[in-house]
Amino acid sequence: MSGKAKRLNESQRLEVISKLSQTNPPSKRSIARQYKVSDATIRKVWAKREVIHKRSDLMSEETKYIKFRAPVGRFQDMEDKLYL
């Protein structure tokens, strides 16, 4: 790959793990092409899947919105709905 390497966000990492956990998962190479990352990136995500799941489970809701790169203001909108 040329240029700056692309990184997966936390949500994408969880999607990759989900896809590879299926009964008949797609190849790591095809997933890498879909996300425009290297095969090695997908292999690393799969190798660290337990750590990624634990990290995701322990995150606060605010941190999840930041890490999952939710649209700006989305956390505030949800927080406002909680207090109506």
mmCIF file of the N, C-alpha and C atoms, coordinates in Angstrom:
data_MODEL
# 
_entry.id   MODEL 
# 
loop_
_atom_site.group_PDB 
_atom_site.id 
_atom_site.type_symbol 
_atom_site.label_atom_id 
_atom_site.label_alt_id 
_atom_site.label_comp_id 
_atom_site.label_asym_id 
_atom_site.label_entity_id 
_atom_site.label_seq_id 
_atom_site.pdbx_PDB_ins_code 
_atom_site.Cartn_x 
_atom_site.Cartn_y 
_atom_site.Cartn_z 
_atom_site.occupancy 
_atom_site.B_iso_or_equiv 
_atom_site.pdbx_formal_charge 
_atom_site.auth_seq_id 
_atom_site.auth_comp_id 
_atom_site.auth_asym_id 
_atom_site.auth_atom_id 
_atom_site.pdbx_PDB_model_num 
ATOM 1   N N  . MET A 1 1  ? 0.841   -1.174  0.000  1.00 0.00 ? 1  MET A N  1 
ATOM 2   C CA . MET A 1 1  ? 0.000   0.000   0.000  1.00 0.00 ? 1  MET A CA 1 
ATOM 3   C C  . MET A 1 1  ? 0.888   1.240   0.000  1.00 0.00 ? 1  MET A C  1 
ATOM 4   N N  . SER A 1 2  ? 0.522   2.215   -0.767 1.00 0.00 ? 2  SER A N  1 
ATOM 5   C CA . SER A 1 2  ? 1.302   3.439   -0.822 1.00 0.00 ? 2  SER A CA 1 
ATOM 6   C C  . SER A 1 2  ? 0.611   4.528   -0.015 1.00 0.00 ? 2  SER A C  1 
ATOM 7   N N  . GLY A 1 3  ? 1.394   5.518   0.404  1.00 0.00 ? 3  GLY A N  1 
ATOM 8   C CA . GLY A 1 3  ? 0.816   6.617   1.159  1.00 0.00 ? 3  GLY A CA 1 
ATOM 9   C C  . GLY A 1 3  ? 0.697   6.286   2.629  1.00 0.00 ? 3  GLY A C  1 
ATOM 10  N N  . LYS A 1 4  ? -0.063  7.083   3.313  1.00 0.00 ? 4  LYS A N  1 
ATOM 11  C CA . LYS A 1 4  ? -0.253  6.898   4.750  1.00 0.00 ? 4  LYS A CA 1 
ATOM 12  C C  . LYS A 1 4  ? -1.107  5.663   5.022  1.00 0.00 ? 4  LYS A C  1 
ATOM 13  N N  . ALA A 1 5  ? -0.664  4.862   5.959  1.00 0.00 ? 5  ALA A N  1 
ATOM 14  C CA . ALA A 1 5  ? -1.387  3.637   6.300  1.00 0.00 ? 5  ALA A CA 1 
ATOM 15  C C  . ALA A 1 5  ? -2.716  3.978   6.959  1.00 0.00 ? 5  ALA A C  1 
ATOM 16  N N  . LYS A 1 6  ? -3.744  3.242   6.595  1.00 0.00 ? 6  LYS A N  1 
ATOM 17  C CA . LYS A 1 6  ? -5.067  3.441   7.183  1.00 0.00 ? 6  LYS A CA 1 
ATOM 18  C C  . LYS A 1 6  ? -5.168  2.619   8.460  1.00 0.00 ? 6  LYS A C  1 
ATOM 19  N N  . ARG A 1 7  ? -5.861  3.151   9.450  1.00 0.00 ? 7  ARG A N  1 
ATOM 20  C CA . ARG A 1 7  ? -6.061  2.441   10.711 1.00 0.00 ? 7  ARG A CA 1 
ATOM 21  C C  . ARG A 1 7  ? -7.536  2.154   10.884 1.00 0.00 ? 7  ARG A C  1 
ATOM 22  N N  . LEU A 1 8  ? -7.810  1.047   11.514 1.00 0.00 ? 8  LEU A N  1 
ATOM 23  C CA . LEU A 1 8  ? -9.189  0.691   11.824 1.00 0.00 ? 8  LEU A CA 1 
ATOM 24  C C  . LEU A 1 8  ? -9.579  1.341   13.144 1.00 0.00 ? 8  LEU A C  1 
ATOM 25  N N  . ASN A 1 9  ? -10.812 1.810   13.227 1.00 0.00 ? 9  ASN A N  1 
ATOM 26  C CA . ASN A 1 9  ? -11.281 2.304   14.514 1.00 0.00 ? 9  ASN A CA 1 
ATOM 27  C C  . ASN A 1 9  ? -11.833 1.119   15.303 1.00 0.00 ? 9  ASN A C  1 
ATOM 28  N N  . GLU A 1 10 ? -12.193 1.364   16.535 1.00 0.00 ? 10 GLU A N  1 
ATOM 29  C CA . GLU A 1 10 ? -12.622 0.273   17.419 1.00 0.00 ? 10 GLU A CA 1 
ATOM 30  C C  . GLU A 1 10 ? -13.855 -0.452  16.876 1.00 0.00 ? 10 GLU A C  1 
ATOM 31  N N  . SER A 1 11 ? -14.776 0.284   16.334 1.00 0.00 ? 11 SER A N  1 
ATOM 32  C CA . SER A 1 11 ? -15.983 -0.307  15.768 1.00 0.00 ? 11 SER A CA 1 
ATOM 33  C C  . SER A 1 11 ? -15.634 -1.239  14.599 1.00 0.00 ? 11 SER A C  1 
ATOM 34  N N  . GLN A 1 12 ? -14.735 -0.798  13.749 1.00 0.00 ? 12 GLN A N  1 
ATOM 35  C CA . GLN A 1 12 ? -14.324 -1.623  12.616 1.00 0.00 ? 12 GLN A CA 1 
ATOM 36  C C  . GLN A 1 12 ? -13.604 -2.882  13.091 1.00 0.00 ? 12 GLN A C  1 
ATOM 37  N N  . ARG A 1 13 ? -12.796 -2.754  14.135 1.00 0.00 ? 13 ARG A N  1 
ATOM 38  C CA . ARG A 1 13 ? -12.123 -3.940  14.683 1.00 0.00 ? 13 ARG A CA 1 
ATOM 39  C C  . ARG A 1 13 ? -13.146 -4.968  15.163 1.00 0.00 ? 13 ARG A C  1 
ATOM 40  N N  . LEU A 1 14 ? -14.182 -4.496  15.833 1.00 0.00 ? 14 LEU A N  1 
ATOM 41  C CA . LEU A 1 14 ? -15.222 -5.409  16.301 1.00 0.00 ? 14 LEU A CA 1 
ATOM 42  C C  . LEU A 1 14 ? -15.971 -6.036  15.129 1.00 0.00 ? 14 LEU A C  1 
ATOM 43  N N  . GLU A 1 15 ? -16.182 -5.281  14.058 1.00 0.00 ? 15 GLU A N  1 
ATOM 44  C CA . GLU A 1 15 ? -16.827 -5.821  12.858 1.00 0.00 ? 15 GLU A CA 1 
ATOM 45  C C  . GLU A 1 15 ? -15.966 -6.927  12.235 1.00 0.00 ? 15 GLU A C  1 
ATOM 46  N N  . VAL A 1 16 ? -14.658 -6.693  12.166 1.00 0.00 ? 16 VAL A N  1 
ATOM 47  C CA . VAL A 1 16 ? -13.736 -7.684  11.608 1.00 0.00 ? 16 VAL A CA 1 
ATOM 48  C C  . VAL A 1 16 ? -13.792 -8.967  12.428 1.00 0.00 ? 16 VAL A C  1 
ATOM 49  N N  . ILE A 1 17 ? -13.760 -8.837  13.744 1.00 0.00 ? 17 ILE A N  1 
ATOM 50  C CA . ILE A 1 17 ? -13.821 -10.007 14.620 1.00 0.00 ? 17 ILE A CA 1 
ATOM 51  C C  . ILE A 1 17 ? -15.128 -10.753 14.404 1.00 0.00 ? 17 ILE A C  1 
ATOM 52  N N  . SER A 1 18 ? -16.214 -10.023 14.290 1.00 0.00 ? 18 SER A N  1 
ATOM 53  C CA . SER A 1 18 ? -17.520 -10.634 14.051 1.00 0.00 ? 18 SER A CA 1 
ATOM 54  C C  . SER A 1 18 ? -17.535 -11.405 12.737 1.00 0.00 ? 18 SER A C  1 
ATOM 55  N N  . LYS A 1 19 ? -16.995 -10.803 11.684 1.00 0.00 ? 19 LYS A N  1 
ATOM 56  C CA . LYS A 1 19 ? -16.965 -11.473 10.382 1.00 0.00 ? 19 LYS A CA 1 
ATOM 57  C C  . LYS A 1 19 ? -16.119 -12.743 10.423 1.00 0.00 ? 19 LYS A C  1 
ATOM 58  N N  . LEU A 1 20 ? -14.992 -12.687 11.121 1.00 0.00 ? 20 LEU A N  1 
ATOM 59  C CA . LEU A 1 20 ? -14.115 -13.851 11.185 1.00 0.00 ? 20 LEU A CA 1 
ATOM 60  C C  . LEU A 1 20 ? -14.642 -14.927 12.134 1.00 0.00 ? 20 LEU A C  1 
ATOM 61  N N  . SER A 1 21 ? -15.606 -14.576 12.960 1.00 0.00 ? 21 SER A N  1 
ATOM 62  C CA . SER A 1 21 ? -16.194 -15.540 13.898 1.00 0.00 ? 21 SER A CA 1 
ATOM 63  C C  . SER A 1 21 ? -17.353 -16.319 13.293 1.00 0.00 ? 21 SER A C  1 
ATOM 64  N N  . GLN A 1 22 ? -17.767 -15.954 12.088 1.00 0.00 ? 22 GLN A N  1 
ATOM 65  C CA . GLN A 1 22 ? -18.877 -16.640 11.433 1.00 0.00 ? 22 GLN A CA 1 
ATOM 66  C C  . GLN A 1 22 ? -18.508 -18.090 11.130 1.00 0.00 ? 22 GLN A C  1 
ATOM 67  N N  . THR A 1 23 ? -19.542 -18.897 10.870 1.00 0.00 ? 23 THR A N  1 
ATOM 68  C CA . THR A 1 23 ? -19.324 -20.303 10.543 1.00 0.00 ? 23 THR A CA 1 
ATOM 69  C C  . THR A 1 23 ? -18.446 -20.455 9.305  1.00 0.00 ? 23 THR A C  1 
ATOM 70  N N  . ASN A 1 24 ? -18.759 -19.750 8.243  1.00 0.00 ? 24 ASN A N  1 
ATOM 71  C CA . ASN A 1 24 ? -17.952 -19.755 7.021  1.00 0.00 ? 24 ASN A CA 1 
ATOM 72  C C  . ASN A 1 24 ? -17.435 -18.340 6.783  1.00 0.00 ? 24 ASN A C  1 
ATOM 73  N N  . PRO A 1 25 ? -16.358 -17.957 7.499  1.00 0.00 ? 25 PRO A N  1 
ATOM 74  C CA . PRO A 1 25 ? -15.892 -16.574 7.405  1.00 0.00 ? 25 PRO A CA 1 
ATOM 75  C C  . PRO A 1 25 ? -15.254 -16.271 6.053  1.00 0.00 ? 25 PRO A C  1 
ATOM 76  N N  . PRO A 1 26 ? -15.329 -15.001 5.652  1.00 0.00 ? 26 PRO A N  1 
ATOM 77  C CA . PRO A 1 26 ? -14.615 -14.590 4.440  1.00 0.00 ? 26 PRO A CA 1 
ATOM 78  C C  . PRO A 1 26 ? -13.110 -14.658 4.727  1.00 0.00 ? 26 PRO A C  1 
ATOM 79  N N  . SER A 1 27 ? -12.312 -14.633 3.693  1.00 0.00 ? 27 SER A N  1 
ATOM 80  C CA . SER A 1 27 ? -10.863 -14.680 3.889  1.00 0.00 ? 27 SER A CA 1 
ATOM 81  C C  . SER A 1 27 ? -10.375 -13.374 4.517  1.00 0.00 ? 27 SER A C  1 
ATOM 82  N N  . LYS A 1 28 ? -9.273  -13.479 5.224  1.00 0.00 ? 28 LYS A N  1 
ATOM 83  C CA . LYS A 1 28 ? -8.679  -12.286 5.824  1.00 0.00 ? 28 LYS A CA 1 
ATOM 84  C C  . LYS A 1 28 ? -8.275  -11.290 4.739  1.00 0.00 ? 28 LYS A C  1 
ATOM 85  N N  . ARG A 1 29 ? -7.837  -11.815 3.608  1.00 0.00 ? 29 ARG A N  1 
ATOM 86  C CA . ARG A 1 29 ? -7.437  -10.946 2.492  1.00 0.00 ? 29 ARG A CA 1 
ATOM 87  C C  . ARG A 1 29 ? -8.632  -10.157 1.956  1.00 0.00 ? 29 ARG A C  1 
ATOM 88  N N  . SER A 1 30 ? -9.790  -10.811 1.833  1.00 0.00 ? 30 SER A N  1 
ATOM 89  C CA . SER A 1 30 ? -10.959 -10.093 1.317  1.00 0.00 ? 30 SER A CA 1 
ATOM 90  C C  . SER A 1 30 ? -11.443 -9.038  2.313  1.00 0.00 ? 30 SER A C  1 
ATOM 91  N N  . ILE A 1 31 ? -11.358 -9.340  3.583  1.00 0.00 ? 31 ILE A N  1 
ATOM 92  C CA . ILE A 1 31 ? -11.728 -8.350  4.605  1.00 0.00 ? 31 ILE A CA 1 
ATOM 93  C C  . ILE A 1 31 ? -10.755 -7.172  4.559  1.00 0.00 ? 31 ILE A C  1 
ATOM 94  N N  . ALA A 1 32 ? -9.474  -7.474  4.398  1.00 0.00 ? 32 ALA A N  1 
ATOM 95  C CA . ALA A 1 32 ? -8.465  -6.412  4.314  1.00 0.00 ? 32 ALA A CA 1 
ATOM 96  C C  . ALA A 1 32 ? -8.759  -5.488  3.134  1.00 0.00 ? 32 ALA A C  1 
ATOM 97  N N  . ARG A 1 33 ? -9.135  -6.063  1.993  1.00 0.00 ? 33 ARG A N  1 
ATOM 98  C CA . ARG A 1 33 ? -9.465  -5.243  0.827  1.00 0.00 ? 33 ARG A CA 1 
ATOM 99  C C  . ARG A 1 33 ? -10.690 -4.381  1.101  1.00 0.00 ? 33 ARG A C  1 
ATOM 100 N N  . GLN A 1 34 ? -11.670 -4.954  1.779  1.00 0.00 ? 34 GLN A N  1 
ATOM 101 C CA . GLN A 1 34 ? -12.906 -4.226  2.085  1.00 0.00 ? 34 GLN A CA 1 
ATOM 102 C C  . GLN A 1 34 ? -12.621 -2.982  2.934  1.00 0.00 ? 34 GLN A C  1 
ATOM 103 N N  . TYR A 1 35 ? -11.721 -3.122  3.901  1.00 0.00 ? 35 TYR A N  1 
ATOM 104 C CA . TYR A 1 35 ? -11.406 -2.006  4.798  1.00 0.00 ? 35 TYR A CA 1 
ATOM 105 C C  . TYR A 1 35 ? -10.194 -1.191  4.337  1.00 0.00 ? 35 TYR A C  1 
ATOM 106 N N  . LYS A 1 36 ? -9.597  -1.610  3.208  1.00 0.00 ? 36 LYS A N  1 
ATOM 107 C CA . LYS A 1 36 ? -8.433  -0.926  2.638  1.00 0.00 ? 36 LYS A CA 1 
ATOM 108 C C  . LYS A 1 36 ? -7.254  -0.878  3.614  1.00 0.00 ? 36 LYS A C  1 
ATOM 109 N N  . VAL A 1 37 ? -6.997  -2.028  4.222  1.00 0.00 ? 37 VAL A N  1 
ATOM 110 C CA . VAL A 1 37 ? -5.850  -2.196  5.110  1.00 0.00 ? 37 VAL A CA 1 
ATOM 111 C C  . VAL A 1 37 ? -5.077  -3.433  4.656  1.00 0.00 ? 37 VAL A C  1 
ATOM 112 N N  . SER A 1 38 ? -3.954  -3.686  5.275  1.00 0.00 ? 38 SER A N  1 
ATOM 113 C CA . SER A 1 38 ? -3.149  -4.845  4.896  1.00 0.00 ? 38 SER A CA 1 
ATOM 114 C C  . SER A 1 38 ? -3.704  -6.129  5.528  1.00 0.00 ? 38 SER A C  1 
ATOM 115 N N  . ASP A 1 39 ? -3.287  -7.260  4.958  1.00 0.00 ? 39 ASP A N  1 
ATOM 116 C CA . ASP A 1 39 ? -3.661  -8.552  5.524  1.00 0.00 ? 39 ASP A CA 1 
ATOM 117 C C  . ASP A 1 39 ? -3.135  -8.664  6.958  1.00 0.00 ? 39 ASP A C  1 
ATOM 118 N N  . ALA A 1 40 ? -1.940  -8.113  7.174  1.00 0.00 ? 40 ALA A N  1 
ATOM 119 C CA . ALA A 1 40 ? -1.320  -8.172  8.504  1.00 0.00 ? 40 ALA A CA 1 
ATOM 120 C C  . ALA A 1 40 ? -2.182  -7.459  9.546  1.00 0.00 ? 40 ALA A C  1 
ATOM 121 N N  . THR A 1 41 ? -2.813  -6.365  9.155  1.00 0.00 ? 41 THR A N  1 
ATOM 122 C CA . THR A 1 41 ? -3.690  -5.641  10.081 1.00 0.00 ? 41 THR A CA 1 
ATOM 123 C C  . THR A 1 41 ? -4.835  -6.541  10.535 1.00 0.00 ? 41 THR A C  1 
ATOM 124 N N  . ILE A 1 42 ? -5.433  -7.255  9.601  1.00 0.00 ? 42 ILE A N  1 
ATOM 125 C CA . ILE A 1 42 ? -6.553  -8.140  9.928  1.00 0.00 ? 42 ILE A CA 1 
ATOM 126 C C  . ILE A 1 42 ? -6.066  -9.290  10.809 1.00 0.00 ? 42 ILE A C  1 
ATOM 127 N N  . ARG A 1 43 ? -4.909  -9.837  10.507 1.00 0.00 ? 43 ARG A N  1 
ATOM 128 C CA . ARG A 1 43 ? -4.358  -10.920 11.337 1.00 0.00 ? 43 ARG A CA 1 
ATOM 129 C C  . ARG A 1 43 ? -4.100  -10.441 12.765 1.00 0.00 ? 43 ARG A C  1 
ATOM 130 N N  . LYS A 1 44 ? -3.591  -9.209  12.902 1.00 0.00 ? 44 LYS A N  1 
ATOM 131 C CA . LYS A 1 44 ? -3.332  -8.653  14.239 1.00 0.00 ? 44 LYS A CA 1 
ATOM 132 C C  . LYS A 1 44 ? -4.631  -8.461  15.017 1.00 0.00 ? 44 LYS A C  1 
ATOM 133 N N  . VAL A 1 45 ? -5.653  -7.960  14.340 1.00 0.00 ? 45 VAL A N  1 
ATOM 134 C CA . VAL A 1 45 ? -6.957  -7.784  14.998 1.00 0.00 ? 45 VAL A CA 1 
ATOM 135 C C  . VAL A 1 45 ? -7.461  -9.134  15.485 1.00 0.00 ? 45 VAL A C  1 
ATOM 136 N N  . TRP A 1 46 ? -7.374  -10.151 14.652 1.00 0.00 ? 46 TRP A N  1 
ATOM 137 C CA . TRP A 1 46 ? -7.855  -11.480 15.024 1.00 0.00 ? 46 TRP A CA 1 
ATOM 138 C C  . TRP A 1 46 ? -7.045  -12.040 16.187 1.00 0.00 ? 46 TRP A C  1 
ATOM 139 N N  . ALA A 1 47 ? -5.746  -11.839 16.168 1.00 0.00 ? 47 ALA A N  1 
ATOM 140 C CA . ALA A 1 47 ? -4.886  -12.346 17.242 1.00 0.00 ? 47 ALA A CA 1 
ATOM 141 C C  . ALA A 1 47 ? -5.179  -11.650 18.575 1.00 0.00 ? 47 ALA A C  1 
ATOM 142 N N  . LYS A 1 48 ? -5.603  -10.401 18.513 1.00 0.00 ? 48 LYS A N  1 
ATOM 143 C CA . LYS A 1 48 ? -5.867  -9.617  19.734 1.00 0.00 ? 48 LYS A CA 1 
ATOM 144 C C  . LYS A 1 48 ? -7.353  -9.507  20.044 1.00 0.00 ? 48 LYS A C  1 
ATOM 145 N N  . ARG A 1 49 ? -8.167  -10.389 19.495 1.00 0.00 ? 49 ARG A N  1 
ATOM 146 C CA . ARG A 1 49 ? -9.621  -10.272 19.631 1.00 0.00 ? 49 ARG A CA 1 
ATOM 147 C C  . ARG A 1 49 ? -10.099 -10.274 21.073 1.00 0.00 ? 49 ARG A C  1 
ATOM 148 N N  . GLU A 1 50 ? -9.489  -11.070 21.937 1.00 0.00 ? 50 GLU A N  1 
ATOM 149 C CA . GLU A 1 50 ? -9.929  -11.097 23.340 1.00 0.00 ? 50 GLU A CA 1 
ATOM 150 C C  . GLU A 1 50 ? -9.652  -9.763  24.023 1.00 0.00 ? 50 GLU A C  1 
ATOM 151 N N  . VAL A 1 51 ? -8.496  -9.187  23.762 1.00 0.00 ? 51 VAL A N  1 
ATOM 152 C CA . VAL A 1 51 ? -8.140  -7.890  24.344 1.00 0.00 ? 51 VAL A CA 1 
ATOM 153 C C  . VAL A 1 51 ? -9.080  -6.808  23.819 1.00 0.00 ? 51 VAL A C  1 
ATOM 154 N N  . ILE A 1 52 ? -9.384  -6.856  22.534 1.00 0.00 ? 52 ILE A N  1 
ATOM 155 C CA . ILE A 1 52 ? -10.273 -5.858  21.927 1.00 0.00 ? 52 ILE A CA 1 
ATOM 156 C C  . ILE A 1 52 ? -11.673 -5.953  22.531 1.00 0.00 ? 52 ILE A C  1 
ATOM 157 N N  . HIS A 1 53 ? -12.181 -7.163  22.718 1.00 0.00 ? 53 HIS A N  1 
ATOM 158 C CA . HIS A 1 53 ? -13.505 -7.338  23.335 1.00 0.00 ? 53 HIS A CA 1 
ATOM 159 C C  . HIS A 1 53 ? -13.510 -6.830  24.776 1.00 0.00 ? 53 HIS A C  1 
ATOM 160 N N  . LYS A 1 54 ? -12.488 -7.168  25.546 1.00 0.00 ? 54 LYS A N  1 
ATOM 161 C CA . LYS A 1 54 ? -12.420 -6.706  26.938 1.00 0.00 ? 54 LYS A CA 1 
ATOM 162 C C  . LYS A 1 54 ? -12.367 -5.183  26.999 1.00 0.00 ? 54 LYS A C  1 
ATOM 163 N N  . ARG A 1 55 ? -11.529 -4.610  26.141 1.00 0.00 ? 55 ARG A N  1 
ATOM 164 C CA . ARG A 1 55 ? -11.393 -3.154  26.119 1.00 0.00 ? 55 ARG A CA 1 
ATOM 165 C C  . ARG A 1 55 ? -12.721 -2.493  25.785 1.00 0.00 ? 55 ARG A C  1 
ATOM 166 N N  . SER A 1 56 ? -13.430 -3.053  24.844 1.00 0.00 ? 56 SER A N  1 
ATOM 167 C CA . SER A 1 56 ? -14.723 -2.513  24.441 1.00 0.00 ? 56 SER A CA 1 
ATOM 168 C C  . SER A 1 56 ? -15.745 -2.620  25.570 1.00 0.00 ? 56 SER A C  1 
ATOM 169 N N  . ASP A 1 57 ? -15.745 -3.747  26.260 1.00 0.00 ? 57 ASP A N  1 
ATOM 170 C CA . ASP A 1 57 ? -16.696 -3.956  27.356 1.00 0.00 ? 57 ASP A CA 1 
ATOM 171 C C  . ASP A 1 57 ? -16.445 -3.017  28.531 1.00 0.00 ? 57 ASP A C  1 
ATOM 172 N N  . LEU A 1 58 ? -15.194 -2.636  28.744 1.00 0.00 ? 58 LEU A N  1 
ATOM 173 C CA . LEU A 1 58 ? -14.851 -1.807  29.901 1.00 0.00 ? 58 LEU A CA 1 
ATOM 174 C C  . LEU A 1 58 ? -14.952 -0.300  29.640 1.00 0.00 ? 58 LEU A C  1 
ATOM 175 N N  . MET A 1 59 ? -15.156 0.098   28.382 1.00 0.00 ? 59 MET A N  1 
ATOM 176 C CA . MET A 1 59 ? -15.215 1.522   28.043 1.00 0.00 ? 59 MET A CA 1 
ATOM 177 C C  . MET A 1 59 ? -16.495 2.170   28.558 1.00 0.00 ? 59 MET A C  1 
ATOM 178 N N  . SER A 1 60 ? -16.357 3.424   28.971 1.00 0.00 ? 60 SER A N  1 
ATOM 179 C CA . SER A 1 60 ? -17.546 4.198   29.316 1.00 0.00 ? 60 SER A CA 1 
ATOM 180 C C  . SER A 1 60 ? -18.270 4.541   28.019 1.00 0.00 ? 60 SER A C  1 
ATOM 181 N N  . GLU A 1 61 ? -19.515 4.928   28.125 1.00 0.00 ? 61 GLU A N  1 
ATOM 182 C CA . GLU A 1 61 ? -20.287 5.271   26.925 1.00 0.00 ? 61 GLU A CA 1 
ATOM 183 C C  . GLU A 1 61 ? -19.666 6.455   26.182 1.00 0.00 ? 61 GLU A C  1 
ATOM 184 N N  . GLU A 1 62 ? -19.184 7.434   26.920 1.00 0.00 ? 62 GLU A N  1 
ATOM 185 C CA . GLU A 1 62 ? -18.572 8.597   26.279 1.00 0.00 ? 62 GLU A CA 1 
ATOM 186 C C  . GLU A 1 62 ? -17.325 8.185   25.506 1.00 0.00 ? 62 GLU A C  1 
ATOM 187 N N  . THR A 1 63 ? -16.510 7.349   26.112 1.00 0.00 ? 63 THR A N  1 
ATOM 188 C CA . THR A 1 63 ? -15.293 6.886   25.456 1.00 0.00 ? 63 THR A CA 1 
ATOM 189 C C  . THR A 1 63 ? -15.624 6.061   24.221 1.00 0.00 ? 63 THR A C  1 
ATOM 190 N N  . LYS A 1 64 ? -16.691 5.260   24.280 1.00 0.00 ? 64 LYS A N  1 
ATOM 191 C CA . LYS A 1 64 ? -17.085 4.473   23.114 1.00 0.00 ? 64 LYS A CA 1 
ATOM 192 C C  . LYS A 1 64 ? -17.400 5.383   21.931 1.00 0.00 ? 64 LYS A C  1 
ATOM 193 N N  . TYR A 1 65 ? -18.105 6.465   22.181 1.00 0.00 ? 65 TYR A N  1 
ATOM 194 C CA . TYR A 1 65 ? -18.450 7.378   21.093 1.00 0.00 ? 65 TYR A CA 1 
ATOM 195 C C  . TYR A 1 65 ? -17.209 8.026   20.506 1.00 0.00 ? 65 TYR A C  1 
ATOM 196 N N  . ILE A 1 66 ? -16.229 8.302   21.353 1.00 0.00 ? 66 ILE A N  1 
ATOM 197 C CA . ILE A 1 66 ? -14.987 8.891   20.868 1.00 0.00 ? 66 ILE A CA 1 
ATOM 198 C C  . ILE A 1 66 ? -14.192 7.843   20.089 1.00 0.00 ? 66 ILE A C  1 
ATOM 199 N N  . LYS A 1 67 ? -14.006 6.669   20.674 1.00 0.00 ? 67 LYS A N  1 
ATOM 200 C CA . LYS A 1 67 ? -13.218 5.613   20.033 1.00 0.00 ? 67 LYS A CA 1 
ATOM 201 C C  . LYS A 1 67 ? -13.879 5.079   18.778 1.00 0.00 ? 67 LYS A C  1 
ATOM 202 N N  . PHE A 1 68 ? -15.204 4.991   18.784 1.00 0.00 ? 68 PHE A N  1 
ATOM 203 C CA . PHE A 1 68 ? -15.908 4.457   17.628 1.00 0.00 ? 68 PHE A CA 1 
ATOM 204 C C  . PHE A 1 68 ? -16.126 5.538   16.581 1.00 0.00 ? 68 PHE A C  1 
ATOM 205 N N  . ARG A 1 69 ? -15.608 6.729   16.870 1.00 0.00 ? 69 ARG A N  1 
ATOM 206 C CA . ARG A 1 69 ? -15.661 7.859   15.942 1.00 0.00 ? 69 ARG A CA 1 
ATOM 207 C C  . ARG A 1 69 ? -17.078 8.167   15.482 1.00 0.00 ? 69 ARG A C  1 
ATOM 208 N N  . ALA A 1 70 ? -17.951 8.246   16.468 1.00 0.00 ? 70 ALA A N  1 
ATOM 209 C CA . ALA A 1 70 ? -19.340 8.597   16.173 1.00 0.00 ? 70 ALA A CA 1 
ATOM 210 C C  . ALA A 1 70 ? -19.386 10.049  15.714 1.00 0.00 ? 70 ALA A C  1 
ATOM 211 N N  . PRO A 1 71 ? -20.392 10.418  14.952 1.00 0.00 ? 71 PRO A N  1 
ATOM 212 C CA . PRO A 1 71 ? -20.512 11.800  14.482 1.00 0.00 ? 71 PRO A CA 1 
ATOM 213 C C  . PRO A 1 71 ? -20.516 12.783  15.647 1.00 0.00 ? 71 PRO A C  1 
ATOM 214 N N  . VAL A 1 72 ? -19.916 13.921  15.427 1.00 0.00 ? 72 VAL A N  1 
ATOM 215 C CA . VAL A 1 72 ? -19.826 14.955  16.458 1.00 0.00 ? 72 VAL A CA 1 
ATOM 216 C C  . VAL A 1 72 ? -21.225 15.314  16.934 1.00 0.00 ? 72 VAL A C  1 
ATOM 217 N N  . GLY A 1 73 ? -21.378 15.440  18.238 1.00 0.00 ? 73 GLY A N  1 
ATOM 218 C CA . GLY A 1 73 ? -22.655 15.818  18.807 1.00 0.00 ? 73 GLY A CA 1 
ATOM 219 C C  . GLY A 1 73 ? -23.571 14.649  19.098 1.00 0.00 ? 73 GLY A C  1 
ATOM 220 N N  . ARG A 1 74 ? -23.248 13.488  18.626 1.00 0.00 ? 74 ARG A N  1 
ATOM 221 C CA . ARG A 1 74 ? -24.139 12.347  18.827 1.00 0.00 ? 74 ARG A CA 1 
ATOM 222 C C  . ARG A 1 74 ? -24.240 11.977  20.305 1.00 0.00 ? 74 ARG A C  1 
ATOM 223 N N  . PHE A 1 75 ? -23.104 12.009  21.025 1.00 0.00 ? 75 PHE A N  1 
ATOM 224 C CA . PHE A 1 75 ? -23.130 11.683  22.449 1.00 0.00 ? 75 PHE A CA 1 
ATOM 225 C C  . PHE A 1 75 ? -24.000 12.679  23.190 1.00 0.00 ? 75 PHE A C  1 
ATOM 226 N N  . GLN A 1 76 ? -23.859 13.954  22.873 1.00 0.00 ? 76 GLN A N  1 
ATOM 227 C CA . GLN A 1 76 ? -24.658 14.983  23.543 1.00 0.00 ? 76 GLN A CA 1 
ATOM 228 C C  . GLN A 1 76 ? -26.137 14.783  23.270 1.00 0.00 ? 76 GLN A C  1 
ATOM 229 N N  . ASP A 1 77 ? -26.491 14.436  22.032 1.00 0.00 ? 77 ASP A N  1 
ATOM 230 C CA . ASP A 1 77 ? -27.889 14.182  21.689 1.00 0.00 ? 77 ASP A CA 1 
ATOM 231 C C  . ASP A 1 77 ? -28.456 13.039  22.525 1.00 0.00 ? 77 ASP A C  1 
ATOM 232 N N  . MET A 1 78 ? -27.680 11.979  22.665 1.00 0.00 ? 78 MET A N  1 
ATOM 233 C CA . MET A 1 78 ? -28.152 10.827  23.444 1.00 0.00 ? 78 MET A CA 1 
ATOM 234 C C  . MET A 1 78 ? -28.262 11.191  24.921 1.00 0.00 ? 78 MET A C  1 
ATOM 235 N N  . GLU A 1 79 ? -27.288 11.962  25.413 1.00 0.00 ? 79 GLU A N  1 
ATOM 236 C CA . GLU A 1 79 ? -27.320 12.374  26.814 1.00 0.00 ? 79 GLU A CA 1 
ATOM 237 C C  . GLU A 1 79 ? -28.545 13.234  27.080 1.00 0.00 ? 79 GLU A C  1 
ATOM 238 N N  . ASP A 1 80 ? -28.865 14.132  26.158 1.00 0.00 ? 80 ASP A N  1 
ATOM 239 C CA . ASP A 1 80 ? -30.031 14.995  26.311 1.00 0.00 ? 80 ASP A CA 1 
ATOM 240 C C  . ASP A 1 80 ? -31.314 14.161  26.379 1.00 0.00 ? 80 ASP A C  1 
ATOM 241 N N  . LYS A 1 81 ? -31.425 13.120  25.589 1.00 0.00 ? 81 LYS A N  1 
ATOM 242 C CA . LYS A 1 81 ? -32.614 12.266  25.585 1.00 0.00 ? 81 LYS A CA 1 
ATOM 243 C C  . LYS A 1 81 ? -32.780 11.538  26.917 1.00 0.00 ? 81 LYS A C  1 
ATOM 244 N N  . LEU A 1 82 ? -31.645 11.218  27.564 1.00 0.00 ? 82 LEU A N  1 
ATOM 245 C CA . LEU A 1 82 ? -31.720 10.523  28.854 1.00 0.00 ? 82 LEU A CA 1 
ATOM 246 C C  . LEU A 1 82 ? -32.338 11.395  29.943 1.00 0.00 ? 82 LEU A C  1 
ATOM 247 N N  . TYR A 1 83 ? -32.165 12.689  29.831 1.00 0.00 ? 83 TYR A N  1 
ATOM 248 C CA . TYR A 1 83 ? -32.633 13.585  30.885 1.00 0.00 ? 83 TYR A CA 1 
ATOM 249 C C  . TYR A 1 83 ? -33.919 14.307  30.566 1.00 0.00 ? 83 TYR A C  1 
ATOM 250 N N  . LEU A 1 84 ? -34.623 13.895  29.518 1.00 0.00 ? 84 LEU A N  1 
ATOM 251 C CA . LEU A 1 84 ? -35.913 14.511  29.196 1.00 0.00 ? 84 LEU A CA 1 
ATOM 252 C C  . LEU A 1 84 ? -37.023 13.997  30.069 1.00 0.00 ? 84 LEU A C  1 
# 
